[in-house]
Amino acid sequence: MVVETKKIMHAPDLAVHATCVRVPVLRCHSEAIDVEFSSAVKVDDAVEALRQAPGIRLLDDPSQAQYPMPAMLEGTDDTYVGRVRVDATVPHGISMWVVADQLRKGAALNAVQIAEMLLG
Protein backbone atom coordinates (compact mmCIF):
# COMPACT_ATOMS: atom_id res chain seq x y z
CA MET A 1 0.00 0.00 0.00
CA VAL A 2 2.82 2.41 0.85
CA VAL A 3 4.76 1.75 -2.35
CA GLU A 4 1.64 1.82 -4.54
CA THR A 5 0.42 5.11 -3.03
CA LYS A 6 3.76 6.80 -3.72
CA LYS A 7 3.74 5.40 -7.27
CA ILE A 8 0.14 6.47 -8.01
CA MET A 9 0.72 9.96 -6.60
CA HIS A 10 4.09 10.31 -8.40
CA ALA A 11 5.51 11.33 -5.03
CA PRO A 12 8.43 9.12 -4.00
CA ASP A 13 9.06 11.21 -0.87
CA LEU A 14 5.44 11.14 0.33
CA ALA A 15 5.26 9.99 3.95
CA VAL A 16 2.75 7.14 4.10
CA HIS A 17 2.12 4.91 7.10
CA ALA A 18 -0.65 2.37 6.58
CA THR A 19 -2.40 -0.31 8.59
CA CYS A 20 -4.53 -2.71 6.58
CA VAL A 21 -6.67 -5.24 8.41
CA ARG A 22 -9.77 -7.26 7.60
CA VAL A 23 -11.89 -7.54 10.71
CA PRO A 24 -15.11 -9.48 11.25
CA VAL A 25 -16.44 -7.21 13.99
CA LEU A 26 -19.27 -8.24 16.27
CA ARG A 27 -18.42 -6.48 19.46
CA CYS A 28 -14.78 -5.49 19.88
CA HIS A 29 -13.30 -2.09 19.14
CA SER A 30 -10.14 -2.05 17.04
CA GLU A 31 -7.82 0.89 16.61
CA ALA A 32 -4.64 1.63 14.72
CA ILE A 33 -2.76 3.87 17.15
CA ASP A 34 0.25 5.96 16.22
CA VAL A 35 2.31 7.55 18.99
CA GLU A 36 4.95 10.20 18.51
CA PHE A 37 7.47 10.49 21.35
CA SER A 38 9.67 13.48 22.23
CA SER A 39 12.79 11.35 21.76
CA ALA A 40 13.72 8.09 20.07
CA VAL A 41 12.04 4.92 21.35
CA LYS A 42 13.07 1.47 20.18
CA VAL A 43 10.29 -0.93 19.21
CA ASP A 44 11.73 -3.53 21.60
CA ASP A 45 11.50 -1.03 24.48
CA ALA A 46 7.91 -0.15 23.59
CA VAL A 47 7.04 -3.86 23.42
CA GLU A 48 8.62 -4.49 26.82
CA ALA A 49 6.74 -1.56 28.39
CA LEU A 50 3.47 -2.88 26.95
CA ARG A 51 4.29 -6.41 28.14
CA GLN A 52 4.66 -5.11 31.72
CA ALA A 53 1.55 -2.89 31.72
CA PRO A 54 -1.37 -4.20 33.77
CA GLY A 55 -4.40 -5.14 31.70
CA ILE A 56 -2.41 -5.26 28.45
CA ARG A 57 -1.69 -8.49 26.61
CA LEU A 58 0.81 -8.47 23.81
CA LEU A 59 -0.21 -10.60 20.84
CA ASP A 60 2.43 -9.81 18.27
CA ASP A 61 4.04 -12.51 16.12
CA PRO A 62 4.00 -11.42 12.47
CA SER A 63 5.88 -14.55 11.38
CA GLN A 64 2.87 -16.60 12.52
CA ALA A 65 0.29 -13.95 11.49
CA GLN A 66 -0.70 -13.59 15.14
CA TYR A 67 -2.04 -10.23 16.21
CA PRO A 68 -5.23 -9.06 17.91
CA MET A 69 -8.41 -9.77 15.98
CA PRO A 70 -11.87 -8.83 17.25
CA ALA A 71 -13.49 -12.16 16.39
CA MET A 72 -11.17 -14.05 18.73
CA LEU A 73 -11.20 -11.56 21.63
CA GLU A 74 -14.91 -11.02 22.28
CA GLY A 75 -15.69 -11.78 25.92
CA THR A 76 -12.19 -11.02 27.23
CA ASP A 77 -11.26 -8.42 29.84
CA ASP A 78 -7.80 -7.30 28.72
CA THR A 79 -6.69 -4.92 26.02
CA TYR A 80 -4.67 -6.67 23.32
CA VAL A 81 -1.83 -5.01 21.43
CA GLY A 82 0.02 -6.20 18.35
CA ARG A 83 1.68 -5.14 15.12
CA VAL A 84 4.00 -2.86 17.10
CA ARG A 85 6.35 -1.19 14.64
CA VAL A 86 8.09 2.03 13.67
CA ASP A 87 5.99 4.81 12.19
CA ALA A 88 8.54 6.40 9.87
CA THR A 89 6.22 9.29 8.88
CA VAL A 90 7.01 11.21 12.08
CA PRO A 91 10.13 11.58 14.20
CA HIS A 92 10.21 9.02 17.00
CA GLY A 93 6.96 7.29 15.96
CA ILE A 94 5.61 3.92 17.05
CA SER A 95 2.49 2.34 15.58
CA MET A 96 0.36 -0.45 17.04
CA TRP A 97 -2.95 -2.30 16.58
CA VAL A 98 -5.17 -2.41 19.66
CA VAL A 99 -8.31 -4.50 20.27
CA ALA A 100 -10.61 -4.75 23.28
CA ASP A 101 -14.17 -5.92 23.95
CA GLN A 102 -16.02 -2.62 24.32
CA LEU A 103 -18.77 -4.05 26.52
CA ARG A 104 -16.38 -5.64 29.00
CA LYS A 105 -13.31 -3.42 28.93
CA GLY A 106 -14.99 -0.40 27.44
CA ALA A 107 -17.96 -0.31 29.78
CA ALA A 108 -18.70 -2.85 32.52
CA LEU A 109 -15.17 -3.79 33.57
CA ASN A 110 -13.97 -0.18 33.44
CA ALA A 111 -16.76 0.82 35.84
CA VAL A 112 -15.78 -1.94 38.27
CA GLN A 113 -12.07 -1.09 38.04
CA ILE A 114 -12.72 2.62 38.65
CA ALA A 115 -14.93 1.81 41.65
CA GLU A 116 -12.24 -0.50 43.06
CA MET A 117 -9.65 2.28 42.72
CA LEU A 118 -11.91 4.80 44.44
CA LEU A 119 -12.85 2.44 47.27
CA GLY A 120 -9.53 0.65 47.65
Protein Blocks (a to p, Z undefined) as FASTA:
>chain_A
ZZmmmmmnopakbccdddddddddfkbccdddddddfbdcdfklmmmmmmmpghiacddd
fknopacdfklmgoiabdcdehiacdfkbghiacddddddfklmmmmmmmmmmmmmmmZZ
